[in-house]
Amino acid sequence: MNQPPKPPALRIRIVFGGGAMIGPGKAELLERIARTGSIAAAGREMGMSYKRAWQLITTMNAMFRAPLVDSTRGGPGGGGAVLTGAGRAVLDHYRAIEADAANSAAPRLSALQSLLGDIPE
């Protein structure tokens, strides 16, 4: 049974120069940290090692004027992580850019999709 094709989707990566960038993976990591309150839990949900999640957070915290994530060390009381005001602003701007791009590109994405042949899943 043929299922209707999935609609095309954009994956936006914003490159600031000097290797500084933000894209879907970093945005998702920020969202999951905001939801879980934990860098480790956010990374686990994404199938990412704790070390890799920390590397991405360190990179993002260094990229912007203010840190995006504030964390406290674990221990008897447990640790945690929260998005800062800057982190929330960066994530909100990134998601708005994605939405703007998707809305603007919708007619062209539809036109491109109409030209596709059968694509195996």
MARPA-538817 format. One record per atom (N, C-alpha, C): atom name; x, y, z; chain; residue in one letter. Coordinates in Angstrom, 2 decimals. Example, Ala and Ser with C-alpha at 12.3 -4.5 7.8 and 13.67 -1.06 7.14 Angstrom:
# MARPA-538817
@site: N u: 13.19 v: -5.69 w: 7.80 unit: A code: a
@site: CA u: 12.30 v: -4.50 w: 7.80 unit: A code: a
@site: C u: 13.20 v: -3.30 w: 7.80 unit: A code: a
@site: N u: 12.85 v: -2.25 w: 7.08 unit: A code: s
@site: CA u: 13.67 v: -1.06 w: 7.14 unit: A code: s
@site: C u: 12.90 v: 0.03 w: 7.87 unit: A code: s
***
This chain:
# MARPA-538817
@site: N u: 0.84 v: -1.17 w: 0.00 unit: A code: m
@site: CA u: 0.00 v: 0.00 w: 0.00 unit: A code: m
@site: C u: 0.90 v: 1.25 w: 0.00 unit: A code: m
@site: N u: 0.67 v: 2.14 w: -0.95 unit: A code: n
@site: CA u: 1.46 v: 3.37 w: -1.04 unit: A code: n
@site: C u: 0.98 v: 4.39 w: -0.03 unit: A code: n
@site: N u: 1.93 v: 4.92 w: 0.71 unit: A code: q
@site: CA u: 1.62 v: 6.00 w: 1.64 unit: A code: q
@site: C u: 1.97 v: 7.30 w: 0.96 unit: A code: q
@site: N u: 1.25 v: 8.38 w: 1.31 unit: A code: p
@site: CA u: 1.61 v: 9.66 w: 0.70 unit: A code: p
@site: C u: 3.03 v: 10.04 w: 1.12 unit: A code: p
@site: N u: 3.75 v: 10.70 w: 0.22 unit: A code: p
@site: CA u: 5.13 v: 11.07 w: 0.56 unit: A code: p
@site: C u: 5.15 v: 12.06 w: 1.72 unit: A code: p
@site: N u: 6.20 v: 11.95 w: 2.50 unit: A code: k
@site: CA u: 6.38 v: 12.91 w: 3.60 unit: A code: k
@site: C u: 6.67 v: 14.28 w: 2.99 unit: A code: k
@site: N u: 6.14 v: 15.32 w: 3.63 unit: A code: p
@site: CA u: 6.44 v: 16.64 w: 3.09 unit: A code: p
@site: C u: 7.93 v: 16.97 w: 3.25 unit: A code: p
@site: N u: 8.49 v: 17.72 w: 2.33 unit: A code: p
@site: CA u: 9.90 v: 18.08 w: 2.47 unit: A code: p
@site: C u: 10.09 v: 18.95 w: 3.71 unit: A code: p
@site: N u: 11.26 v: 18.86 w: 4.27 unit: A code: a
@site: CA u: 11.57 v: 19.65 w: 5.46 unit: A code: a
@site: C u: 12.92 v: 20.33 w: 5.27 unit: A code: a
@site: N u: 13.05 v: 21.51 w: 5.85 unit: A code: l
@site: CA u: 14.32 v: 22.23 w: 5.83 unit: A code: l
@site: C u: 15.10 v: 21.91 w: 7.10 unit: A code: l
@site: N u: 16.39 v: 21.85 w: 6.98 unit: A code: r
@site: CA u: 17.28 v: 21.74 w: 8.14 unit: A code: r
@site: C u: 18.21 v: 22.94 w: 8.05 unit: A code: r
@site: N u: 18.01 v: 23.88 w: 8.94 unit: A code: i
@site: CA u: 18.74 v: 25.15 w: 8.89 unit: A code: i
@site: C u: 19.97 v: 25.10 w: 9.79 unit: A code: i
@site: N u: 21.10 v: 25.44 w: 9.21 unit: A code: r
@site: CA u: 22.33 v: 25.62 w: 9.99 unit: A code: r
@site: C u: 22.78 v: 27.05 w: 9.76 unit: A code: r
@site: N u: 22.98 v: 27.77 w: 10.84 unit: A code: i
@site: CA u: 23.42 v: 29.16 w: 10.76 unit: A code: i
@site: C u: 24.91 v: 29.18 w: 11.09 unit: A code: i
@site: N u: 25.70 v: 29.64 w: 10.12 unit: A code: v
@site: CA u: 27.15 v: 29.67 w: 10.27 unit: A code: v
@site: C u: 27.55 v: 31.13 w: 10.48 unit: A code: v
@site: N u: 28.16 v: 31.39 w: 11.63 unit: A code: f
@site: CA u: 28.55 v: 32.75 w: 11.98 unit: A code: f
@site: C u: 29.96 v: 33.08 w: 11.54 unit: A code: f
@site: N u: 30.75 v: 32.09 w: 11.19 unit: A code: g
@site: CA u: 32.14 v: 32.30 w: 10.82 unit: A code: g
@site: C u: 33.05 v: 31.79 w: 11.93 unit: A code: g
@site: N u: 34.27 v: 31.52 w: 11.56 unit: A code: g
@site: CA u: 35.24 v: 31.04 w: 12.54 unit: A code: g
@site: C u: 34.84 v: 29.71 w: 13.16 unit: A code: g
@site: N u: 34.02 v: 28.95 w: 12.46 unit: A code: g
@site: CA u: 33.59 v: 27.66 w: 12.98 unit: A code: g
@site: C u: 32.40 v: 27.72 w: 13.92 unit: A code: g
@site: N u: 31.93 v: 28.93 w: 14.24 unit: A code: a
@site: CA u: 30.78 v: 29.08 w: 15.14 unit: A code: a
@site: C u: 29.50 v: 28.87 w: 14.35 unit: A code: a
@site: N u: 28.67 v: 27.93 w: 14.82 unit: A code: m
@site: CA u: 27.40 v: 27.68 w: 14.13 unit: A code: m
@site: C u: 26.39 v: 27.09 w: 15.10 unit: A code: m
@site: N u: 25.14 v: 27.21 w: 14.69 unit: A code: i
@site: CA u: 24.07 v: 26.55 w: 15.42 unit: A code: i
@site: C u: 23.14 v: 25.93 w: 14.38 unit: A code: i
@site: N u: 22.72 v: 24.72 w: 14.68 unit: A code: g
@site: CA u: 21.84 v: 24.00 w: 13.77 unit: A code: g
@site: C u: 20.84 v: 23.17 w: 14.54 unit: A code: g
@site: N u: 20.21 v: 22.23 w: 13.85 unit: A code: p
@site: CA u: 19.14 v: 21.45 w: 14.48 unit: A code: p
@site: C u: 19.59 v: 20.65 w: 15.71 unit: A code: p
@site: N u: 20.78 v: 20.10 w: 15.67 unit: A code: g
@site: CA u: 21.25 v: 19.29 w: 16.80 unit: A code: g
@site: C u: 21.46 v: 20.10 w: 18.06 unit: A code: g
@site: N u: 22.12 v: 21.23 w: 17.93 unit: A code: k
@site: CA u: 22.36 v: 22.08 w: 19.10 unit: A code: k
@site: C u: 21.05 v: 22.65 w: 19.62 unit: A code: k
@site: N u: 20.15 v: 23.01 w: 18.72 unit: A code: a
@site: CA u: 18.84 v: 23.53 w: 19.15 unit: A code: a
@site: C u: 18.07 v: 22.46 w: 19.90 unit: A code: a
@site: N u: 18.10 v: 21.24 w: 19.39 unit: A code: e
@site: CA u: 17.40 v: 20.14 w: 20.07 unit: A code: e
@site: C u: 18.01 v: 19.87 w: 21.44 unit: A code: e
@site: N u: 19.34 v: 19.94 w: 21.53 unit: A code: l
@site: CA u: 20.00 v: 19.74 w: 22.82 unit: A code: l
@site: C u: 19.55 v: 20.81 w: 23.82 unit: A code: l
@site: N u: 19.49 v: 22.06 w: 23.39 unit: A code: l
@site: CA u: 19.02 v: 23.13 w: 24.27 unit: A code: l
@site: C u: 17.58 v: 22.87 w: 24.73 unit: A code: l
@site: N u: 16.72 v: 22.48 w: 23.80 unit: A code: e
@site: CA u: 15.32 v: 22.19 w: 24.17 unit: A code: e
@site: C u: 15.23 v: 21.07 w: 25.19 unit: A code: e
@site: N u: 16.00 v: 20.03 w: 24.99 unit: A code: r
@site: CA u: 15.94 v: 18.89 w: 25.91 unit: A code: r
@site: C u: 16.52 v: 19.23 w: 27.27 unit: A code: r
@site: N u: 17.55 v: 20.07 w: 27.31 unit: A code: i
@site: CA u: 18.08 v: 20.52 w: 28.59 unit: A code: i
@site: C u: 17.01 v: 21.33 w: 29.32 unit: A code: i
@site: N u: 16.33 v: 22.21 w: 28.60 unit: A code: a
@site: CA u: 15.26 v: 23.02 w: 29.21 unit: A code: a
@site: C u: 14.17 v: 22.11 w: 29.78 unit: A code: a
@site: N u: 13.86 v: 21.05 w: 29.08 unit: A code: r
@site: CA u: 12.77 v: 20.16 w: 29.50 unit: A code: r
@site: C u: 13.18 v: 19.23 w: 30.64 unit: A code: r
@site: N u: 14.41 v: 18.67 w: 30.54 unit: A code: t
@site: CA u: 14.84 v: 17.66 w: 31.52 unit: A code: t
@site: C u: 15.57 v: 18.25 w: 32.72 unit: A code: t
@site: N u: 16.16 v: 19.44 w: 32.55 unit: A code: g
@site: CA u: 16.97 v: 20.02 w: 33.62 unit: A code: g
@site: C u: 18.31 v: 19.32 w: 33.78 unit: A code: g
@site: N u: 18.74 v: 18.61 w: 32.73 unit: A code: s
@site: CA u: 19.97 v: 17.82 w: 32.84 unit: A code: s
@site: C u: 20.65 v: 17.70 w: 31.49 unit: A code: s
@site: N u: 21.95 v: 17.97 w: 31.48 unit: A code: i
@site: CA u: 22.74 v: 17.79 w: 30.27 unit: A code: i
@site: C u: 22.85 v: 16.29 w: 29.95 unit: A code: i
@site: N u: 23.08 v: 15.49 w: 30.99 unit: A code: a
@site: CA u: 23.23 v: 14.04 w: 30.79 unit: A code: a
@site: C u: 21.94 v: 13.44 w: 30.24 unit: A code: a
@site: N u: 20.81 v: 13.79 w: 30.81 unit: A code: a
@site: CA u: 19.53 v: 13.24 w: 30.35 unit: A code: a
@site: C u: 19.22 v: 13.70 w: 28.93 unit: A code: a
@site: N u: 19.49 v: 14.96 w: 28.63 unit: A code: a
@site: CA u: 19.25 v: 15.48 w: 27.28 unit: A code: a
@site: C u: 20.11 v: 14.72 w: 26.27 unit: A code: a
@site: N u: 21.38 v: 14.53 w: 26.58 unit: A code: g
@site: CA u: 22.27 v: 13.80 w: 25.70 unit: A code: g
@site: C u: 21.82 v: 12.36 w: 25.52 unit: A code: g
@site: N u: 21.43 v: 11.70 w: 26.61 unit: A code: r
@site: CA u: 20.96 v: 10.31 w: 26.52 unit: A code: r
@site: C u: 19.75 v: 10.20 w: 25.60 unit: A code: r
@site: N u: 18.81 v: 11.12 w: 25.74 unit: A code: e
@site: CA u: 17.63 v: 11.10 w: 24.89 unit: A code: e
@site: C u: 17.99 v: 11.21 w: 23.41 unit: A code: e
@site: N u: 19.09 v: 11.89 w: 23.13 unit: A code: m
@site: CA u: 19.52 v: 12.08 w: 21.75 unit: A code: m
@site: C u: 20.50 v: 11.00 w: 21.28 unit: A code: m
@site: N u: 20.81 v: 10.04 w: 22.15 unit: A code: g
@site: CA u: 21.79 v: 9.01 w: 21.80 unit: A code: g
@site: C u: 23.20 v: 9.56 w: 21.75 unit: A code: g
@site: N u: 23.45 v: 10.56 w: 22.56 unit: A code: m
@site: CA u: 24.73 v: 11.27 w: 22.56 unit: A code: m
@site: C u: 25.44 v: 11.02 w: 23.90 unit: A code: m
@site: N u: 26.74 v: 10.89 w: 23.86 unit: A code: s
@site: CA u: 27.48 v: 10.70 w: 25.11 unit: A code: s
@site: C u: 27.43 v: 11.98 w: 25.93 unit: A code: s
@site: N u: 27.60 v: 11.81 w: 27.23 unit: A code: y
@site: CA u: 27.64 v: 12.97 w: 28.14 unit: A code: y
@site: C u: 28.78 v: 13.90 w: 27.74 unit: A code: y
@site: N u: 29.93 v: 13.31 w: 27.37 unit: A code: k
@site: CA u: 31.08 v: 14.11 w: 26.96 unit: A code: k
@site: C u: 30.75 v: 14.96 w: 25.74 unit: A code: k
@site: N u: 30.08 v: 14.36 w: 24.74 unit: A code: r
@site: CA u: 29.73 v: 15.10 w: 23.53 unit: A code: r
@site: C u: 28.73 v: 16.22 w: 23.84 unit: A code: r
@site: N u: 27.75 v: 15.93 w: 24.67 unit: A code: a
@site: CA u: 26.78 v: 16.95 w: 25.05 unit: A code: a
@site: C u: 27.49 v: 18.12 w: 25.73 unit: A code: a
@site: N u: 28.41 v: 17.82 w: 26.64 unit: A code: w
@site: CA u: 29.17 v: 18.88 w: 27.32 unit: A code: w
@site: C u: 30.01 v: 19.68 w: 26.33 unit: A code: w
@site: N u: 30.61 v: 19.00 w: 25.36 unit: A code: q
@site: CA u: 31.41 v: 19.71 w: 24.36 unit: A code: q
@site: C u: 30.54 v: 20.70 w: 23.59 unit: A code: q
@site: N u: 29.35 v: 20.29 w: 23.21 unit: A code: l
@site: CA u: 28.46 v: 21.19 w: 22.47 unit: A code: l
@site: C u: 28.03 v: 22.36 w: 23.33 unit: A code: l
@site: N u: 27.73 v: 22.11 w: 24.60 unit: A code: i
@site: CA u: 27.34 v: 23.19 w: 25.50 unit: A code: i
@site: C u: 28.51 v: 24.16 w: 25.70 unit: A code: i
@site: N u: 29.70 v: 23.62 w: 25.90 unit: A code: t
@site: CA u: 30.89 v: 24.48 w: 26.07 unit: A code: t
@site: C u: 31.09 v: 25.34 w: 24.83 unit: A code: t
@site: N u: 30.94 v: 24.76 w: 23.66 unit: A code: t
@site: CA u: 31.09 v: 25.51 w: 22.41 unit: A code: t
@site: C u: 30.05 v: 26.62 w: 22.32 unit: A code: t
@site: N u: 28.79 v: 26.28 w: 22.60 unit: A code: m
@site: CA u: 27.73 v: 27.31 w: 22.52 unit: A code: m
@site: C u: 27.92 v: 28.39 w: 23.57 unit: A code: m
@site: N u: 28.30 v: 28.01 w: 24.78 unit: A code: n
@site: CA u: 28.51 v: 29.01 w: 25.83 unit: A code: n
@site: C u: 29.63 v: 29.98 w: 25.46 unit: A code: n
@site: N u: 30.63 v: 29.48 w: 24.73 unit: A code: a
@site: CA u: 31.74 v: 30.33 w: 24.32 unit: A code: a
@site: C u: 31.39 v: 31.19 w: 23.10 unit: A code: a
@site: N u: 30.44 v: 30.74 w: 22.29 unit: A code: m
@site: CA u: 30.08 v: 31.45 w: 21.06 unit: A code: m
@site: C u: 29.37 v: 32.77 w: 21.31 unit: A code: m
@site: N u: 28.55 v: 32.79 w: 22.32 unit: A code: f
@site: CA u: 27.70 v: 33.96 w: 22.57 unit: A code: f
@site: C u: 28.24 v: 34.78 w: 23.73 unit: A code: f
@site: N u: 27.81 v: 36.03 w: 23.79 unit: A code: r
@site: CA u: 28.30 v: 36.94 w: 24.83 unit: A code: r
@site: C u: 28.02 v: 36.44 w: 26.23 unit: A code: r
@site: N u: 26.88 v: 35.80 w: 26.39 unit: A code: a
@site: CA u: 26.50 v: 35.25 w: 27.69 unit: A code: a
@site: C u: 26.28 v: 33.75 w: 27.52 unit: A code: a
@site: N u: 26.53 v: 32.96 w: 28.57 unit: A code: p
@site: CA u: 26.32 v: 31.52 w: 28.46 unit: A code: p
@site: C u: 24.86 v: 31.18 w: 28.17 unit: A code: p
@site: N u: 24.64 v: 30.08 w: 27.44 unit: A code: l
@site: CA u: 23.29 v: 29.64 w: 27.11 unit: A code: l
@site: C u: 22.76 v: 28.65 w: 28.13 unit: A code: l
@site: N u: 23.69 v: 27.93 w: 28.78 unit: A code: v
@site: CA u: 23.31 v: 26.91 w: 29.76 unit: A code: v
@site: C u: 24.09 v: 27.16 w: 31.04 unit: A code: v
@site: N u: 23.38 v: 27.09 w: 32.15 unit: A code: d
@site: CA u: 23.99 v: 27.21 w: 33.47 unit: A code: d
@site: C u: 23.83 v: 25.86 w: 34.15 unit: A code: d
@site: N u: 24.93 v: 25.32 w: 34.65 unit: A code: s
@site: CA u: 24.85 v: 23.99 w: 35.26 unit: A code: s
@site: C u: 25.44 v: 24.01 w: 36.66 unit: A code: s
@site: N u: 24.96 v: 23.06 w: 37.46 unit: A code: t
@site: CA u: 25.53 v: 22.85 w: 38.79 unit: A code: t
@site: C u: 26.02 v: 21.41 w: 38.84 unit: A code: t
@site: N u: 27.11 v: 21.21 w: 39.56 unit: A code: r
@site: CA u: 27.72 v: 19.88 w: 39.65 unit: A code: r
@site: C u: 26.81 v: 18.91 w: 40.38 unit: A code: r
@site: N u: 26.95 v: 17.66 w: 40.00 unit: A code: g
@site: CA u: 26.22 v: 16.60 w: 40.69 unit: A code: g
@site: C u: 26.83 v: 16.35 w: 42.06 unit: A code: g
@site: N u: 26.27 v: 15.47 w: 42.77 unit: A code: g
@site: CA u: 26.73 v: 15.14 w: 44.12 unit: A code: g
@site: C u: 25.56 v: 14.59 w: 44.90 unit: A code: g
@site: N u: 25.64 v: 14.65 w: 46.23 unit: A code: p
@site: CA u: 24.56 v: 14.08 w: 47.04 unit: A code: p
@site: C u: 23.20 v: 14.69 w: 46.72 unit: A code: p
@site: N u: 23.16 v: 15.99 w: 46.47 unit: A code: g
@site: CA u: 21.90 v: 16.65 w: 46.15 unit: A code: g
@site: C u: 21.58 v: 16.62 w: 44.67 unit: A code: g
@site: N u: 22.49 v: 16.08 w: 43.87 unit: A code: g
@site: CA u: 22.29 v: 16.04 w: 42.42 unit: A code: g
@site: C u: 22.67 v: 17.35 w: 41.78 unit: A code: g
@site: N u: 22.93 v: 17.30 w: 40.52 unit: A code: g
@site: CA u: 23.26 v: 18.50 w: 39.76 unit: A code: g
@site: C u: 22.09 v: 18.88 w: 38.88 unit: A code: g
@site: N u: 22.34 v: 19.75 w: 37.98 unit: A code: g
@site: CA u: 21.27 v: 20.14 w: 37.07 unit: A code: g
@site: C u: 21.75 v: 21.16 w: 36.08 unit: A code: g
@site: N u: 20.90 v: 21.48 w: 35.14 unit: A code: a
@site: CA u: 21.22 v: 22.47 w: 34.12 unit: A code: a
@site: C u: 19.95 v: 23.19 w: 33.71 unit: A code: a
@site: N u: 20.09 v: 24.46 w: 33.43 unit: A code: v
@site: CA u: 18.96 v: 25.27 w: 32.97 unit: A code: v
@site: C u: 19.43 v: 26.17 w: 31.83 unit: A code: v
@site: N u: 18.49 v: 26.52 w: 30.96 unit: A code: l
@site: CA u: 18.80 v: 27.53 w: 29.96 unit: A code: l
@site: C u: 18.78 v: 28.88 w: 30.65 unit: A code: l
@site: N u: 19.74 v: 29.70 w: 30.30 unit: A code: t
@site: CA u: 19.76 v: 31.07 w: 30.78 unit: A code: t
@site: C u: 18.81 v: 31.90 w: 29.92 unit: A code: t
@site: N u: 18.64 v: 33.16 w: 30.25 unit: A code: g
@site: CA u: 17.85 v: 34.05 w: 29.40 unit: A code: g
@site: C u: 18.43 v: 34.11 w: 27.99 unit: A code: g
@site: N u: 19.75 v: 34.14 w: 27.91 unit: A code: a
@site: CA u: 20.40 v: 34.16 w: 26.58 unit: A code: a
@site: C u: 20.13 v: 32.85 w: 25.85 unit: A code: a
@site: N u: 20.16 v: 31.73 w: 26.56 unit: A code: g
@site: CA u: 19.89 v: 30.43 w: 25.95 unit: A code: g
@site: C u: 18.48 v: 30.36 w: 25.40 unit: A code: g
@site: N u: 17.52 v: 30.85 w: 26.16 unit: A code: r
@site: CA u: 16.13 v: 30.87 w: 25.70 unit: A code: r
@site: C u: 16.00 v: 31.77 w: 24.49 unit: A code: r
@site: N u: 16.65 v: 32.94 w: 24.51 unit: A code: a
@site: CA u: 16.57 v: 33.88 w: 23.38 unit: A code: a
@site: C u: 17.17 v: 33.27 w: 22.11 unit: A code: a
@site: N u: 18.35 v: 32.65 w: 22.23 unit: A code: v
@site: CA u: 18.99 v: 32.03 w: 21.06 unit: A code: v
@site: C u: 18.09 v: 30.93 w: 20.50 unit: A code: v
@site: N u: 17.56 v: 30.08 w: 21.36 unit: A code: l
@site: CA u: 16.69 v: 29.01 w: 20.90 unit: A code: l
@site: C u: 15.43 v: 29.57 w: 20.24 unit: A code: l
@site: N u: 14.82 v: 30.57 w: 20.85 unit: A code: d
@site: CA u: 13.61 v: 31.17 w: 20.27 unit: A code: d
@site: C u: 13.89 v: 31.78 w: 18.90 unit: A code: d
@site: N u: 15.01 v: 32.50 w: 18.78 unit: A code: h
@site: CA u: 15.37 v: 33.11 w: 17.48 unit: A code: h
@site: C u: 15.62 v: 32.03 w: 16.44 unit: A code: h
@site: N u: 16.33 v: 30.98 w: 16.82 unit: A code: y
@site: CA u: 16.63 v: 29.89 w: 15.89 unit: A code: y
@site: C u: 15.34 v: 29.25 w: 15.40 unit: A code: y
@site: N u: 14.44 v: 28.93 w: 16.30 unit: A code: r
@site: CA u: 13.17 v: 28.29 w: 15.92 unit: A code: r
@site: C u: 12.32 v: 29.23 w: 15.06 unit: A code: r
@site: N u: 12.35 v: 30.52 w: 15.34 unit: A code: a
@site: CA u: 11.62 v: 31.49 w: 14.51 unit: A code: a
@site: C u: 12.21 v: 31.56 w: 13.10 unit: A code: a
@site: N u: 13.52 v: 31.52 w: 12.99 unit: A code: i
@site: CA u: 14.18 v: 31.51 w: 11.68 unit: A code: i
@site: C u: 13.76 v: 30.27 w: 10.90 unit: A code: i
@site: N u: 13.74 v: 29.11 w: 11.57 unit: A code: e
@site: CA u: 13.28 v: 27.88 w: 10.91 unit: A code: e
@site: C u: 11.85 v: 28.03 w: 10.39 unit: A code: e
@site: N u: 10.97 v: 28.56 w: 11.23 unit: A code: a
@site: CA u: 9.56 v: 28.72 w: 10.84 unit: A code: a
@site: C u: 9.43 v: 29.70 w: 9.68 unit: A code: a
@site: N u: 10.15 v: 30.83 w: 9.75 unit: A code: d
@site: CA u: 10.12 v: 31.81 w: 8.67 unit: A code: d
@site: C u: 10.59 v: 31.20 w: 7.35 unit: A code: d
@site: N u: 11.70 v: 30.45 w: 7.43 unit: A code: a
@site: CA u: 12.25 v: 29.83 w: 6.22 unit: A code: a
@site: C u: 11.26 v: 28.80 w: 5.64 unit: A code: a
@site: N u: 10.67 v: 27.99 w: 6.50 unit: A code: a
@site: CA u: 9.72 v: 26.97 w: 6.04 unit: A code: a
@site: C u: 8.50 v: 27.63 w: 5.38 unit: A code: a
@site: N u: 7.99 v: 28.68 w: 6.00 unit: A code: n
@site: CA u: 6.82 v: 29.38 w: 5.43 unit: A code: n
@site: C u: 7.17 v: 30.02 w: 4.09 unit: A code: n
@site: N u: 8.32 v: 30.66 w: 4.02 unit: A code: s
@site: CA u: 8.73 v: 31.32 w: 2.77 unit: A code: s
@site: C u: 9.00 v: 30.31 w: 1.66 unit: A code: s
@site: N u: 9.55 v: 29.17 w: 2.03 unit: A code: a
@site: CA u: 9.96 v: 28.19 w: 1.03 unit: A code: a
@site: C u: 8.85 v: 27.21 w: 0.65 unit: A code: a
@site: N u: 7.72 v: 27.23 w: 1.35 unit: A code: a
@site: CA u: 6.67 v: 26.23 w: 1.13 unit: A code: a
@site: C u: 6.27 v: 26.06 w: -0.34 unit: A code: a
@site: N u: 6.01 v: 27.15 w: -1.09 unit: A code: p
@site: CA u: 5.63 v: 26.96 w: -2.50 unit: A code: p
@site: C u: 6.73 v: 26.30 w: -3.33 unit: A code: p
@site: N u: 7.96 v: 26.68 w: -3.09 unit: A code: r
@site: CA u: 9.07 v: 26.09 w: -3.86 unit: A code: r
@site: C u: 9.33 v: 24.64 w: -3.44 unit: A code: r
@site: N u: 9.18 v: 24.35 w: -2.13 unit: A code: l
@site: CA u: 9.32 v: 22.97 w: -1.68 unit: A code: l
@site: C u: 8.26 v: 22.08 w: -2.32 unit: A code: l
@site: N u: 7.04 v: 22.59 w: -2.40 unit: A code: s
@site: CA u: 5.95 v: 21.86 w: -3.03 unit: A code: s
@site: C u: 6.25 v: 21.62 w: -4.51 unit: A code: s
@site: N u: 6.76 v: 22.65 w: -5.17 unit: A code: a
@site: CA u: 7.12 v: 22.52 w: -6.59 unit: A code: a
@site: C u: 8.23 v: 21.49 w: -6.78 unit: A code: a
@site: N u: 9.23 v: 21.51 w: -5.91 unit: A code: l
@site: CA u: 10.30 v: 20.52 w: -5.99 unit: A code: l
@site: C u: 9.76 v: 19.12 w: -5.77 unit: A code: l
@site: N u: 8.90 v: 18.99 w: -4.77 unit: A code: q
@site: CA u: 8.36 v: 17.67 w: -4.47 unit: A code: q
@site: C u: 7.55 v: 17.13 w: -5.64 unit: A code: q
@site: N u: 6.86 v: 18.00 w: -6.34 unit: A code: s
@site: CA u: 6.05 v: 17.54 w: -7.47 unit: A code: s
@site: C u: 6.92 v: 17.00 w: -8.61 unit: A code: s
@site: N u: 8.19 v: 17.34 w: -8.62 unit: A code: l
@site: CA u: 9.11 v: 16.88 w: -9.65 unit: A code: l
@site: C u: 9.82 v: 15.57 w: -9.28 unit: A code: l
@site: N u: 9.65 v: 15.11 w: -8.03 unit: A code: l
@site: CA u: 10.33 v: 13.91 w: -7.58 unit: A code: l
@site: C u: 9.76 v: 12.66 w: -8.21 unit: A code: l
@site: N u: 10.63 v: 11.69 w: -8.38 unit: A code: g
@site: CA u: 10.18 v: 10.34 w: -8.73 unit: A code: g
@site: C u: 9.88 v: 9.60 w: -7.44 unit: A code: g
@site: N u: 9.64 v: 8.30 w: -7.54 unit: A code: d
@site: CA u: 9.41 v: 7.50 w: -6.35 unit: A code: d
@site: C u: 10.70 v: 7.41 w: -5.54 unit: A code: d
@site: N u: 10.58 v: 7.67 w: -4.25 unit: A code: i
@site: CA u: 11.73 v: 7.59 w: -3.35 unit: A code: i
@site: C u: 11.47 v: 6.46 w: -2.38 unit: A code: i
@site: N u: 12.34 v: 5.45 w: -2.34 unit: A code: p
@site: CA u: 12.13 v: 4.37 w: -1.35 unit: A code: p
@site: C u: 12.32 v: 4.92 w: 0.05 unit: A code: p
@site: N u: 11.52 v: 4.43 w: 0.98 unit: A code: e
@site: CA u: 11.59 v: 4.90 w: 2.37 unit: A code: e
@site: C u: 12.89 v: 4.52 w: 2.99 unit: A code: e
***
